[in-house]
Amino acid sequence: MTRIFSGITPSGHLTLGNYLGALRQWVEAEHTPSDALFCVVDLHALTVEHDPARLRRLTRQNATLFLAAGLDPRRCTLFVQSHVAEHTRLSYLLECTATDGELRRMIQYREKAAKAEAAGQGVRLSLLTYPVLMAADILAYAADEVPVGEDQRQHVELTRDLAVRFNQRYGHTFTVPKATLPTVGARVMDLQDPTSKMGKSSENTAGIVYLLDEPAVITKKVMRAVTDSGEGGVVYNRAARPGVANLLDVLAACTGGDPEKLAGGYAQYGPLKRDVAEAVVELLRPLRERHAVLAADPGEVERVLREGAERARGIARPVVDRAYEAIGLLPA
């Protein structure tokens, strides 16, 4: 049976991009013959300045949204990263396997470090090393597949490299995973800046559709989405028309259509935006309704997370214990 692992960092409120690029794919994975683990990776949120109270709220909210999106704890394992000590136990062994150069080449490190330095802030060491912790998240569960958005593909490649290197040096210990990407909507772009990802921690929220936005707010954001100047009507061209292409990608992801074929049905931007807004509102309506029910019963969410962490520990501990033995550490 194929084992799947994936997670989302609680660094901000979840967005439409998180849903189309990850959550919906996770729910679909539940209905295949697989053993699936999904995680709120809260330790990754510590790599930058954060408010502890907000981190706790977002961790709980993210877990609630996982359930609201359709994840069934009877069919998958849902838990919080910091509740399972094997993640940090394994991370150090992988730090002893990784090199400084390959971590400094990670795109997200370069981007976030440059942003922190421009703001006059120090760059935390964990910002450099957190891809190793991400590798530990995956390898501790002997995962075969990692459903991720396009922006996380480099991290899965690092995980593969570390698994292969460790296995070659110390004997076969880890399963070498592969990334799986959705065919449409893998990377939803900001509605106001279609050259940038729709990020949950962006400062300008005008172009970000959050999963818990009211329908009127969603409609307003989509109708104000940046389009592109130029002749030729509505054309799907990511390079020349990124704004329109982003809207078509979102519409295709919501309706199951093909963005290039959908473009042929529009002569003007206005009708396209109206259809995108309606499709997004209807796509998120069941999720918002289910979230309201779950949020009213936090004890149930905590029970799911507690039981999920117990199951996760049972899977990860033997794998990490084998890694400790393989690398030469004396058993406790």
C-alpha positions as CSV (number, residue, x, y, z in Angstrom):
1,M,0.0,0.0,0.0
2,T,1.3,3.4,-1.0
3,R,2.0,5.7,2.0
4,I,1.4,9.5,1.6
5,F,2.7,12.3,3.8
6,S,2.1,16.0,3.5
7,G,1.8,19.1,5.7
8,I,1.1,22.8,5.9
9,T,2.8,25.4,8.0
10,P,0.5,27.5,10.2
11,S,2.2,30.8,9.3
12,G,-1.1,32.4,8.2
13,H,-4.7,31.9,7.3
14,L,-5.2,29.2,4.7
15,T,-5.9,30.4,1.2
16,L,-7.5,29.2,-2.0
17,G,-4.1,28.3,-3.2
18,N,-3.6,26.0,-0.2
19,Y,-7.0,24.3,-1.0
20,L,-6.5,23.8,-4.7
21,G,-2.8,23.0,-4.5
22,A,-2.9,20.7,-1.4
23,L,-6.0,20.1,0.7
24,R,-8.3,19.0,-2.2
25,Q,-5.5,16.7,-3.4
26,W,-5.2,15.2,0.1
27,V,-8.9,14.5,0.2
28,E,-8.8,12.8,-3.2
29,A,-5.8,10.7,-1.9
30,E,-8.0,9.3,0.9
31,H,-10.1,7.5,-1.7
32,T,-7.2,5.6,-3.2
33,P,-5.6,2.5,-1.8
34,S,-3.1,4.3,0.4
35,D,-2.0,5.0,4.0
36,A,-2.1,8.8,4.3
37,L,-0.7,11.1,7.0
38,F,-1.4,14.8,7.0
39,C,0.2,17.2,9.4
40,V,0.1,20.8,10.7
41,V,3.8,21.4,10.6
42,D,4.0,24.0,13.4
43,L,7.7,23.8,14.1
44,H,8.4,25.3,10.6
45,A,6.5,28.5,11.7
46,L,9.3,29.2,14.2
47,T,11.9,30.0,11.5
48,V,10.7,33.7,11.4
49,E,9.4,36.2,13.9
50,H,5.9,35.1,15.2
51,D,3.4,35.7,17.9
52,P,3.1,32.5,20.1
53,A,-0.6,33.1,20.8
54,R,-1.4,33.5,17.1
55,L,0.6,30.4,16.2
56,R,-1.5,28.4,18.6
57,R,-4.7,29.8,17.1
58,L,-3.6,29.2,13.5
59,T,-2.5,25.6,14.4
60,R,-5.9,24.8,15.7
61,Q,-7.6,26.6,12.9
62,N,-5.6,24.8,10.2
63,A,-6.4,21.5,11.8
64,T,-10.1,22.4,11.8
65,L,-9.9,23.4,8.2
66,F,-8.2,20.1,7.3
67,L,-11.3,18.3,8.6
68,A,-13.7,20.8,7.1
69,A,-12.1,20.3,3.7
70,G,-13.1,16.6,3.9
71,L,-10.2,14.8,5.6
72,D,-11.6,11.8,7.5
73,P,-9.6,10.7,10.6
74,R,-11.0,7.2,10.1
75,R,-9.3,7.0,6.7
76,C,-6.1,9.0,7.4
77,T,-3.8,10.2,10.2
78,L,-4.1,13.9,11.1
79,F,-1.8,15.4,13.7
80,V,0.4,18.3,14.8
81,Q,4.1,18.0,14.1
82,S,5.4,19.1,17.5
83,H,3.3,16.4,19.2
84,V,5.5,13.7,17.7
85,A,9.1,13.9,18.9
86,E,10.5,11.7,16.2
87,H,10.5,14.6,13.8
88,T,13.2,16.5,15.7
89,R,15.0,13.3,16.7
90,L,15.5,12.4,13.0
91,S,16.2,16.0,11.9
92,Y,19.6,16.1,13.6
93,L,20.7,12.9,11.9
94,L,19.8,14.4,8.6
95,E,21.6,17.7,9.4
96,C,24.7,15.4,9.8
97,T,23.9,14.1,6.3
98,A,23.1,17.4,4.5
99,T,25.7,19.9,3.3
100,D,25.8,23.7,3.9
101,G,25.9,24.4,0.2
102,E,22.8,22.5,-0.8
103,L,20.8,24.2,2.0
104,R,21.9,27.6,0.9
105,R,20.8,26.9,-2.6
106,M,17.2,26.4,-1.5
107,I,15.1,29.1,-3.2
108,Q,12.8,29.8,-0.2
109,Y,15.9,30.4,2.0
110,R,17.4,32.9,-0.4
111,E,14.1,34.8,-0.8
112,K,13.2,34.9,2.9
113,A,16.7,35.6,4.1
114,A,17.0,38.6,1.6
115,K,13.6,39.9,2.9
116,A,14.7,39.7,6.5
117,E,18.0,41.4,5.8
118,A,16.3,44.2,3.9
119,A,14.0,44.7,6.9
120,G,17.1,44.9,9.2
121,Q,16.3,41.7,10.9
122,G,18.6,38.8,11.7
123,V,18.2,35.5,9.8
124,R,17.5,32.6,12.1
125,L,19.6,29.5,11.6
126,S,16.4,27.4,11.5
127,L,15.5,29.3,8.3
128,L,18.5,27.6,6.7
129,T,18.0,24.2,8.2
130,Y,14.2,23.8,8.2
131,P,14.3,21.9,4.8
132,V,16.2,19.2,6.7
133,L,13.4,19.1,9.3
134,M,10.9,18.8,6.4
135,A,12.9,15.9,5.1
136,A,12.6,14.3,8.6
137,D,8.9,14.9,8.5
138,I,8.7,12.8,5.4
139,L,11.3,10.1,5.9
140,A,10.2,9.3,9.5
141,Y,7.0,7.8,8.0
142,A,8.6,5.8,5.1
143,A,6.4,7.9,2.8
144,D,6.2,6.9,-0.9
145,E,4.5,10.0,-2.1
146,V,4.4,13.7,-1.0
147,P,1.5,15.7,-2.5
148,V,2.8,19.3,-2.7
149,G,2.5,22.5,-4.6
150,E,5.1,23.4,-7.2
151,D,6.9,25.7,-4.8
152,Q,7.7,22.8,-2.5
153,R,9.1,20.5,-5.2
154,Q,12.7,21.5,-4.4
155,H,12.3,20.4,-0.8
156,V,11.1,17.0,-1.8
157,E,14.1,16.7,-4.2
158,L,16.4,17.5,-1.2
159,T,14.6,14.8,0.8
160,R,15.2,12.3,-1.9
161,D,18.9,13.2,-2.0
162,L,19.3,12.9,1.8
163,A,17.5,9.5,1.8
164,V,19.7,8.1,-0.9
165,R,22.9,9.5,0.7
166,F,22.0,8.1,4.1
167,N,21.1,4.7,2.7
168,Q,24.4,4.5,0.7
169,R,26.5,5.5,3.8
170,Y,24.8,3.5,6.5
171,G,22.7,0.8,4.9
172,H,19.2,0.9,3.6
173,T,17.1,2.8,6.1
174,F,14.7,5.2,4.3
175,T,12.1,4.9,1.6
176,V,12.9,7.4,-1.2
177,P,9.8,9.4,-1.8
178,K,8.5,11.3,-4.8
179,A,6.5,14.5,-5.2
180,T,3.0,14.4,-6.7
181,L,1.5,17.6,-8.1
182,P,-2.0,18.5,-9.1
183,T,-2.5,18.9,-12.9
184,V,-4.3,22.3,-12.5
185,G,-4.1,24.9,-9.8
186,A,-0.8,23.6,-8.5
187,R,0.3,27.2,-7.9
188,V,-2.5,29.8,-7.6
189,M,-1.1,33.3,-8.0
190,D,-1.9,36.5,-6.2
191,L,-4.9,38.2,-7.8
192,Q,-3.1,41.6,-7.5
193,D,0.3,40.3,-8.5
194,P,-0.1,37.4,-10.8
195,T,3.6,36.8,-10.9
196,S,3.7,35.9,-7.2
197,K,2.2,33.0,-5.4
198,M,-1.0,33.5,-3.4
199,G,0.8,33.2,-0.1
200,K,-0.9,33.0,3.3
201,S,1.7,35.2,5.0
202,S,1.7,38.0,2.4
203,E,1.4,41.5,3.8
204,N,-1.0,42.8,1.0
205,T,-4.2,40.7,1.4
206,A,-6.2,42.4,-1.4
207,G,-5.2,39.6,-3.9
208,I,-5.5,36.7,-1.5
209,V,-8.7,34.6,-1.2
210,Y,-8.8,33.1,2.3
211,L,-10.8,29.9,2.9
212,L,-12.9,31.6,5.5
213,D,-13.6,34.8,3.5
214,E,-17.3,35.7,3.2
215,P,-18.8,35.3,-0.3
216,A,-19.1,39.0,-0.8
217,V,-15.4,39.5,0.1
218,I,-14.4,36.7,-2.3
219,T,-16.4,38.3,-5.1
220,K,-14.9,41.7,-4.5
221,K,-11.3,40.4,-4.6
222,V,-11.9,38.4,-7.8
223,M,-13.7,41.3,-9.6
224,R,-10.7,43.6,-8.7
225,A,-8.2,41.0,-9.9
226,V,-5.4,42.4,-12.1
227,T,-5.8,41.5,-15.8
228,D,-3.5,42.3,-18.7
229,S,-3.4,45.0,-21.3
230,G,-3.1,44.1,-24.9
231,E,-5.3,43.1,-27.8
232,G,-6.7,39.7,-28.7
233,G,-9.4,39.2,-26.0
234,V,-9.2,36.5,-23.4
235,V,-6.2,34.3,-24.2
236,Y,-4.5,31.7,-22.0
237,N,-0.8,32.6,-22.0
238,R,1.0,32.5,-18.7
239,A,4.0,34.3,-20.0
240,A,2.3,37.2,-21.8
241,R,-1.0,37.3,-19.9
242,P,-0.3,36.1,-16.3
243,G,-3.3,37.8,-14.8
244,V,-5.9,36.3,-17.2
245,A,-4.1,32.9,-17.1
246,N,-4.3,32.9,-13.3
247,L,-8.1,33.5,-13.5
248,L,-8.5,30.7,-16.1
249,D,-6.4,28.3,-14.0
250,V,-8.6,29.0,-11.0
251,L,-11.8,28.6,-13.0
252,A,-10.5,25.3,-14.5
253,A,-9.4,24.0,-11.0
254,C,-12.9,24.8,-9.6
255,T,-14.9,23.4,-12.5
256,G,-12.7,20.6,-13.8
257,G,-12.3,22.3,-17.2
258,D,-9.3,23.1,-19.3
259,P,-8.0,26.6,-19.0
260,E,-7.1,27.0,-22.7
261,K,-10.6,25.7,-23.8
262,L,-12.3,27.9,-21.2
263,A,-10.6,31.0,-22.6
264,G,-12.4,30.5,-25.9
265,G,-15.8,31.1,-24.1
266,Y,-15.0,34.7,-23.2
267,A,-14.6,37.9,-25.2
268,Q,-14.2,40.2,-22.2
269,Y,-12.7,40.1,-18.8
270,G,-15.8,41.0,-16.8
271,P,-17.8,37.9,-17.5
272,L,-14.7,35.8,-16.8
273,K,-14.2,37.4,-13.4
274,R,-17.9,36.9,-12.5
275,D,-17.7,33.2,-13.4
276,V,-14.5,32.8,-11.4
277,A,-16.0,34.5,-8.4
278,E,-19.1,32.4,-8.5
279,A,-17.1,29.2,-8.9
280,V,-14.8,30.0,-6.0
281,V,-17.7,30.9,-3.7
282,E,-19.5,27.7,-4.5
283,L,-16.4,25.6,-4.2
284,L,-15.7,27.0,-0.7
285,R,-19.3,27.1,0.6
286,P,-19.4,23.5,2.0
287,L,-16.0,24.0,3.6
288,R,-17.0,27.2,5.4
289,E,-20.2,25.6,6.7
290,R,-18.4,22.5,8.0
291,H,-15.7,24.7,9.6
292,A,-18.4,26.6,11.6
293,V,-19.7,23.3,13.0
294,L,-16.3,22.0,13.9
295,A,-15.2,25.3,15.4
296,A,-18.1,25.1,17.8
297,D,-16.8,21.8,19.2
298,P,-13.0,22.3,19.7
299,G,-12.9,19.2,22.0
300,E,-13.6,17.0,19.0
301,V,-10.7,18.5,17.0
302,E,-8.4,18.1,19.9
303,R,-9.4,14.4,20.2
304,V,-8.7,13.8,16.5
305,L,-5.2,15.4,16.9
306,R,-4.4,13.5,20.0
307,E,-5.3,10.1,18.5
308,G,-3.6,11.1,15.3
309,A,-0.3,11.9,17.1
310,E,-0.5,8.5,18.9
311,R,-0.8,6.7,15.6
312,A,1.9,8.8,14.0
313,R,4.4,8.0,16.8
314,G,3.7,4.3,16.4
315,I,4.7,4.5,12.7
316,A,7.7,6.9,13.0
317,R,9.4,5.5,16.1
318,P,10.7,2.2,14.6
319,V,11.9,4.1,11.5
320,V,13.8,6.7,13.6
321,D,15.2,4.0,15.9
322,R,16.6,2.1,12.9
323,A,18.2,5.3,11.7
324,Y,19.9,5.9,15.1
325,E,21.3,2.4,15.1
326,A,22.4,2.6,11.4
327,I,24.4,5.8,12.0
328,G,26.2,4.2,15.0
329,L,24.4,5.5,18.1
330,L,24.3,3.3,21.1
331,P,20.7,2.1,21.9
332,A,19.2,3.7,25.1
